[in-house]
Amino acid sequence: MSTATLTPETRGHKPAVGQRTELARYSVPAGQRILYGQRVDGVVRITDNPASGHGRAYLVERELERDGYAALQALVVDYIAEALRHDAVPMDCSILERYLANLP
């Protein structure tokens, strides 16, 4: 069994966290959701959070900044389209459920 060792560099490390920016909102039967973008330690992260502040949050993507702003816009548009298409949080649907939902 392996164990983790904390080095002086990792022990007590507090990540540099930027301001959270709302990218989009959408509604599904489970409630209203918000896509946020936020820079954490220099890396852009996209999360899907319940608007109420209570419930499951999902990491949608990270390190998207390497692909540029157009990639961020495309991800948001596609993510919202999938949410509306499936009437569910896209990150909450398994691949099998998506496949079965699209069978004739």
C-alpha positions in Angstrom: 0.0 0.0 0.0 1.4 3.4 -0.9 1.2 6.5 1.3 1.3 10.1 0.5 4.1 12.3 1.9 3.6 16.0 2.4 6.6 18.0 1.5 7.2 21.6 2.7 6.0 22.8 -0.7 2.6 21.0 -0.5 2.0 21.2 3.3 -0.3 24.1 4.0 -0.4 25.2 0.3 -3.3 27.6 -0.2 -4.3 27.8 -3.8 -4.5 31.2 -5.5 -8.3 31.4 -6.2 -9.7 34.0 -8.6 -13.2 35.5 -8.6 -15.9 33.1 -9.8 -17.6 34.3 -13.0 -21.1 33.2 -14.1 -21.0 31.9 -17.6 -24.5 30.6 -18.1 -27.7 29.5 -16.3 -30.1 26.7 -17.2 -33.1 25.0 -15.7 -33.9 21.3 -15.4 -36.5 19.4 -13.4 -34.0 19.2 -10.5 -33.8 23.0 -10.4 -31.9 26.0 -11.8 -28.1 25.5 -12.4 -25.2 27.9 -13.0 -22.0 27.3 -15.0 -19.1 29.2 -13.4 -15.6 29.8 -14.6 -12.9 30.4 -12.0 -9.1 30.5 -12.1 -7.5 28.3 -9.4 -3.7 28.3 -9.3 -3.6 29.8 -12.7 -5.9 27.1 -14.2 -9.4 27.9 -15.5 -12.0 25.5 -14.1 -15.6 25.3 -15.3 -18.1 24.0 -12.7 -21.8 23.3 -12.8 -23.5 24.3 -9.5 -27.1 24.4 -8.2 -28.3 28.0 -8.1 -29.8 27.4 -4.6 -26.3 26.7 -3.2 -27.4 23.3 -2.0 -26.8 20.1 -3.8 -24.2 18.5 -6.0 -21.7 20.6 -7.9 -19.8 19.1 -10.8 -16.4 19.8 -12.4 -17.1 20.2 -16.1 -13.7 21.1 -17.4 -10.3 22.4 -16.4 -7.3 23.8 -18.2 -9.5 25.0 -20.9 -7.6 28.3 -21.3 -5.0 26.4 -23.3 -7.5 26.2 -26.1 -8.6 29.8 -25.9 -11.8 31.8 -25.4 -13.5 30.3 -28.5 -13.2 26.9 -26.9 -14.7 28.2 -23.7 -17.7 29.6 -25.6 -18.2 26.4 -27.6 -18.1 24.3 -24.4 -20.7 26.5 -22.7 -23.0 26.5 -25.8 -22.7 22.7 -26.2 -23.2 22.0 -22.4 -26.4 24.1 -22.2 -27.7 22.4 -25.4 -27.1 19.0 -23.9 -28.8 20.0 -20.7 -31.9 21.2 -22.6 -31.8 18.1 -24.9 -31.7 15.6 -22.0 -33.6 17.8 -19.5 -31.0 16.9 -17.0 -27.6 18.0 -15.7 -25.2 16.7 -18.4 -22.5 15.7 -15.9 -25.1 13.6 -14.0 -26.0 11.4 -16.9 -24.0 8.3 -17.6 -22.9 7.5 -21.1 -25.1 4.5 -21.2 -28.2 6.5 -20.2 -27.4 9.1 -23.0 -27.0 6.3 -25.5 -30.3 4.6 -24.5 -32.2 7.9 -24.5 -31.2 8.4 -28.2 -32.3 5.0 -29.5 -35.3 5.0 -31.8 
